[in-house]
Amino acid sequence: MSGQKGFDNGMITDENWRAIIENDAAYNDLFFYAVKTTGIFCKPSCKSRVPKKENVRIFQSTEEAFAANFRPCKRCKPTEQNLPDQEWISKITNHINENYHSKLTLETLAIISHGSPYHLQRTFKKVTGMTPVEYIQEVRIIKAKELLVKSDRAVTDISRMVGIPNTPYFITLFKKKTGDTPVQYRQSKCITEEWESEISD
């Protein structure tokens, strides 16, 4: 990442500006930007409304921004340390685990986690070995397996309960991940359980 020349004198480079308008969290450790009209300074990833370019000043540290009489943004909290990658991704996976039944996209996860979709995708894969979408699918299939074995709900209901309202897509995805359709999986598990209970009797 180049563009460092603008940091020391408050001038904004094209790279700084692109990072600001794209809310790119990858630049959070590299600079802060302040808005002259509001007297507030932010991280590049801040989701606040994009300011006018001519009103922006660039700082290399929060100390520089304070020295120039700017206040920290209450939304992006630039004075707080960024979470380490492992901890950041852990918070996102926890959110997915608790909200797998809701509509989840890379874009919504990026907004919730205060990062750019690109940075989130790259960091998530580095930490977990899979993309956010693959992780969401994994969680949903695990929950679907539980429901298929522990309940007699219809496949359509289970599909909706795990956050996939399109049943044909759910069946295709389930077979791709497990090798069986939901109905085949339920039948095979029920037969296995009956066989195991007979042996134990």
C-alpha positions, 0 to 999 in steps of 0.5 A: 500500500503506497500513498504514505506521502500524504500522512505527515502534512494532512494532505489526502492522496488518491489511495487514502480517498479510495480507502475512505469511500470504500470503508476499507478496514485493511487501511485502519492501521495506516492512517486516520481521517478527520473532517474539518466541518464536524471536528471528528476523526475516524478510521478508514473503515467508518460507515459514516456518510462520506465527507467532501474530499476538500474537508478531509485531513489525514493523520498518521496517529490518533495523537496527531488528530487530538493535537489538531483538536479533532474528537474521536468518532463515536461510531467507529471508535478510532482510539480503540485497538483493532481486534486481532484477526483470530478474535475478529473472525471468532466474533463473526463466526459466533454471529453466524452460529447464532443467526444461521436461520437469518439472511446472511451475505458477505456484505451484511457480515462486513457491515456488522463487523465494520470491515470491507467485504474484500478484507473480510473474505480474505481474513476469514479464509486465512483464519478458518480455511473456508470463505464466509459463505462456505462456513454459513453453508456448513453451519446450516447443513449441520443444523439441518442434519440435527433437525432431520434426525431429531424431528419429523418436520418436512424437508421444506420446513427444515430448509426454511428453519436453517435459513434456506427458503429455496427448498430445491437449492437446499436439497442440492446443497445438502446432497453436495455436502453429505452425499445424500438427499435430506430424505435419504439421510433421515432414513439412513440415520433412522435405520442405523439408530433402530439397528443400534437399539436392537443390538443394545437390547 
